[in-house]
Structures are given as C-alpha cells and as structure tokens.
Amino acid sequence: MTAPAWAAPAMRRPIPLFALAAVVSVLSGLCIGAFPVGLGQILSAIGLSDAPLDDTTAAVLYAIRAPRVIAAFAVGAALAAGGAAMQSLFRNPLADPGLLGVSSGAALAAVSVIVLGERVMHIIPPGFRPWCLPIAAFIGGLAATIVVYRIAAREGITLVGTLLLAGIAVNALASAGIGMLVFVADDQQLRTLIFWTMGGFGAVTWTAIIPALLVLAISVPTLLPTAHLLDALALGEREAGHVGVDVERLKVRLVAQVALSVGAGVAISGIVGFVGLLAPHIVRMMLGPAHRTLLPAAALFGGAFLVLADALARTLVSPAELPIGVLTALVGGPFFLWLLVGRAARGGL
C-alpha cells in the first residue's frame, strides 16, 4: 500500500508533522476542562512565560491535568505501536493488541484487586497500596500472554493462527471471570469497575501511574529498532527467513513487547478499545507500510488521539465524565465496519 497522492506533499517530513500534532494535542488537553487553563499559564508552569500562575491553577495543572494528559498520551502511543506490530505479525491490518488477551487478562487482575483486594490489603504497607492495582493489571496481562504463547508454541515454532484462536479463548475466559466478580461486587466497587472495564483516566495520579509509565518508557521505544524486521516479515515468514530474519525469535520479541506495553497501558486506564486498530491503519493509509515511519508516526498519532478523546470525555457531559472507551468505540466501531466492508468488496477476509 502506498501513500495516496493527496498526502505526498504534506508528508515529505512525516515524523516532525506528527510530533507537532502530538504537542498541540497535549497542550489542548492541558487547557481543556471544567477549570479552563490558558496557554500562557501552561507556558508559565514550564518556565517559558512570565504569565501569572495562581495556586489553584498550579494545583490543577500539576496534580490533576498533567498526570492525566501524560498517561493518556503514553497509553495511546503504546496501544497504537502495539497495534502496528500485531498487524505486521498477523499480516492483517484488522489485527489489534487485544487479540492476544493482554487487555482482558490485565482487566481481570485489576477487577480482582478491586473486588477481593480489601481482604488482604491490610497486610500491605500503606505506601505500597496505590501500586497494587497497576502492578496486578500488568501481571495479569503478562500471564495471559504467556498462556496464549505456550498454547501456540509447538517444537520451537509459533503458530500464528493458533496464537489468534488462543487469544480469543483467553479473552472469553477473562470476560467470564470479570462477570463473576461484577456479580459479587458491592455498589461502590461497581462504580469503580464501570470505569475500569470501559476505560478512563479519572483516577490517575502520579503515584498510581509511575510504575506503568516506567514500563511504557522501555517497551514502546524498543519496538522501533524492529522496523526493518517487520518490513521483511510483511513479505511472509519464509521470505523473511531467506533474508536472514530469525522469525521465531522475532515473534517472541513482538509478543513480549506488546504484552508489556499493552499490559502497562491497561494498568493505567483500563480497557480502551480500537486505538490499536485505528491509529496504525490511518497512518498506513497516509504514509504507506514502511515501518521506519509507521511505528513512530502511529505512536504519536495514537497518543494525540487518546489525549483529545480524554479531553472530550471530561467535558462533553461535565461535571460528569464519560468512559473513554465509549468515545473510542464510537469512532473505532464504524471505522472497523468500513474496513470490513472494503475488504469484503475486494474479496478479502
């Protein structure tokens, strides 16, 4: 797939343009909210302006708005980069990180902590309690990925079709587990579960997101050096092997990195659908399939998209807040159907 003719003049230097769009989205996310903040005040907060900054505005920016915007951008970038990698692994532009069961496994572990954690929380030192939920979500996502991979691995060969089917099965089992926990949860826990299972950044604090952000800071950038390997894999596993790519090692690396990044993302925001499908596919339509530009551009696009989606989520029905998964589904669902109709018209799957 090549970039369309209309995109070529504007995309001679695509990464700086996507980076600029990401910066604009972050600044917009910091400005937008029930408590409006001016651009001059944001520049003053980071030392680039002498505009007055009162204590209330500083508290909103530093304690509430900044961690939320940074978390949204990091999660969006992780989901988008992971989606691009999964689409290359499955050689299918309709693939998504959620196919491996990472998101569902992480959500099941997080929901378990919310519903059952009070029984053991008293033995955990108070300073570590805010870390329990993100760490549990991360471990749950990683465990789901290990199960899926062990099922799909046969005599040193990873069967991609089996990997996909195992992921679907793990997703179903995790959903059943979440349903059982929802059944036994009390009213207060149910309110927390709604945002965890539908996604949201309303409870984000620096303390809660630092562990996951550290994982994202490692796992997402380390996908970028695989660009030339993914280009070779797009030709087919046999062809990639002929040009010197260790295909099985690459599969293990991709699955592990996507599990780390998506599990850490879910640990922050809960389940947010369609970003891993939407962002890389739109970028591929604009720039073409070369992963040297696709991976960083998709990460920037996904981060910017989720920051703006979060800004809408907290303002559309203010003072209430929409689950961000609702907004991403409203955009991603029709987009996915459009992709399916287009592929069916061309005789694809």
MOVENUR-V651036 format. One record per residue. N is the residue number from 0. SS is DSSP state (alpha for helix, beta for strand, coil for the rest). PSI is psi in whole degrees, -180 to 180 (* if undefined). Layout:
N SS PSI
N SS PSI
//
This chain:
0 coil 127
1 coil 160
2 coil 141
3 coil 156
4 alpha -35
5 alpha -23
6 alpha -21
7 alpha -49
8 alpha -36
9 alpha -12
10 alpha 29
11 coil -31
12 coil 77
13 alpha -41
14 alpha -46
15 alpha -37
16 alpha -43
17 alpha -37
18 alpha -42
19 alpha -43
20 alpha -37
21 alpha -42
22 alpha -43
23 alpha -41
24 alpha -40
25 alpha -45
26 alpha -40
27 alpha -42
28 alpha -34
29 alpha -30
30 alpha -39
31 coil 138
32 coil 176
33 coil -30
34 coil 99
35 coil 143
36 coil 131
37 coil 156
38 alpha -39
39 alpha -37
40 alpha -36
41 alpha -44
42 alpha -36
43 alpha -38
44 alpha -30
45 coil 11
46 coil 18
47 coil 4
48 coil 158
49 coil 14
50 coil 145
51 coil 142
52 coil 102
53 coil 170
54 alpha -38
55 alpha -46
56 alpha -41
57 alpha -41
58 alpha -42
59 alpha -45
60 alpha -52
61 alpha -41
62 alpha -25
63 alpha -59
64 alpha -46
65 alpha -51
66 alpha -34
67 alpha -46
68 alpha -43
69 alpha -42
70 alpha -44
71 alpha -43
72 alpha -44
73 alpha -43
74 alpha -43
75 alpha -42
76 alpha -41
77 alpha -45
78 alpha -41
79 alpha -46
80 alpha -41
81 alpha -37
82 alpha -42
83 alpha -41
84 alpha -41
85 alpha -39
86 alpha -33
87 alpha -41
88 alpha -45
89 alpha -7
90 coil 46
91 coil 119
92 coil -4
93 coil 2
94 coil 158
95 coil 149
96 alpha -28
97 alpha -15
98 alpha -28
99 alpha -1
100 coil 7
101 alpha -51
102 alpha -44
103 alpha -41
104 alpha -43
105 alpha -42
106 alpha -40
107 alpha -44
108 alpha -42
109 alpha -44
110 alpha -36
111 alpha -41
112 alpha -41
113 alpha -43
114 alpha -41
115 alpha -10
116 alpha -27
117 alpha -25
118 alpha -24
119 coil -4
120 alpha -26
121 alpha -20
122 alpha -3
123 coil 132
124 coil 141
125 alpha -35
126 alpha -21
127 alpha -10
128 alpha -39
129 alpha -20
130 alpha -14
131 alpha -46
132 alpha -52
133 alpha -36
134 alpha -41
135 alpha -42
136 alpha -42
137 alpha -45
138 alpha -39
139 alpha -43
140 alpha -42
141 alpha -40
142 alpha -42
143 alpha -40
144 alpha -41
145 alpha -43
146 alpha -46
147 alpha -44
148 alpha -40
149 alpha -35
150 alpha -38
151 alpha -16
152 beta 126
153 beta 113
154 coil 45
155 coil 4
156 beta 130
157 beta 117
158 coil 111
159 alpha -40
160 alpha -43
161 alpha -36
162 alpha -44
163 alpha -47
164 alpha -39
165 alpha -38
166 alpha -41
167 alpha -42
168 alpha -43
169 alpha -39
170 alpha -43
171 alpha -44
172 alpha -41
173 alpha -40
174 alpha -38
175 alpha -42
176 alpha -42
177 alpha -40
178 alpha -40
179 alpha -40
180 alpha -37
181 alpha -37
182 alpha -35
183 alpha -1
184 coil 152
185 coil -179
186 alpha -43
187 alpha -41
188 alpha -36
189 alpha -39
190 alpha -38
191 alpha -40
192 alpha -33
193 alpha -47
194 alpha -29
195 alpha -38
196 alpha -17
197 alpha -3
198 coil 143
199 coil 159
200 coil 17
201 coil -28
202 coil 13
203 coil 131
204 coil 162
205 alpha -43
206 alpha -40
207 alpha -30
208 alpha -14
209 alpha -46
210 alpha -45
211 alpha -38
212 alpha -36
213 alpha -41
214 alpha -44
215 alpha -37
216 alpha -22
217 alpha -47
218 alpha -38
219 coil -51
220 alpha -29
221 alpha -8
222 alpha -27
223 alpha -41
224 alpha -9
225 alpha 5
226 alpha -48
227 alpha -29
228 alpha -39
229 alpha -35
230 alpha -41
231 alpha -40
232 alpha -29
233 coil -23
234 coil -16
235 coil 152
236 alpha -42
237 alpha -44
238 alpha -39
239 alpha -40
240 alpha -35
241 alpha -26
242 coil 14
243 coil 9
244 coil 129
245 coil 93
246 alpha -44
247 alpha -40
248 alpha -37
249 alpha -41
250 alpha -46
251 alpha -44
252 alpha -45
253 alpha -46
254 alpha -44
255 alpha -44
256 alpha -40
257 alpha -39
258 alpha -43
259 alpha -49
260 alpha -46
261 alpha -40
262 alpha -42
263 alpha -37
264 alpha -45
265 alpha -33
266 alpha -26
267 alpha -47
268 alpha -9
269 coil -165
270 coil 121
271 coil 112
272 coil 160
273 coil -15
274 alpha -41
275 alpha -19
276 alpha -47
277 alpha -52
278 alpha -54
279 alpha -31
280 alpha -42
281 alpha -43
282 alpha -40
283 alpha -37
284 alpha -32
285 alpha -40
286 alpha -15
287 coil -180
288 coil -2
289 coil 120
290 alpha -17
291 alpha -34
292 alpha -30
293 alpha -47
294 alpha -54
295 alpha -37
296 alpha -40
297 alpha -41
298 alpha -44
299 alpha -43
300 alpha -45
301 alpha -41
302 alpha -46
303 alpha -42
304 alpha -44
305 alpha -31
306 alpha -46
307 alpha -38
308 alpha -40
309 alpha -39
310 alpha -41
311 alpha -40
312 alpha -34
313 coil -1
314 coil -26
315 coil -40
316 coil 31
317 coil 138
318 coil -2
319 coil 176
320 coil 130
321 coil 142
322 coil 133
323 alpha -26
324 alpha -28
325 alpha -45
326 alpha -44
327 alpha -33
328 alpha -36
329 alpha -32
330 alpha -48
331 alpha -33
332 alpha -55
333 alpha -36
334 alpha -42
335 alpha -43
336 alpha -39
337 alpha -41
338 alpha -44
339 alpha -45
340 alpha -42
341 alpha -42
342 alpha -38
343 alpha -38
344 alpha -27
345 coil 4
346 coil 14
347 coil -175
348 coil *
//
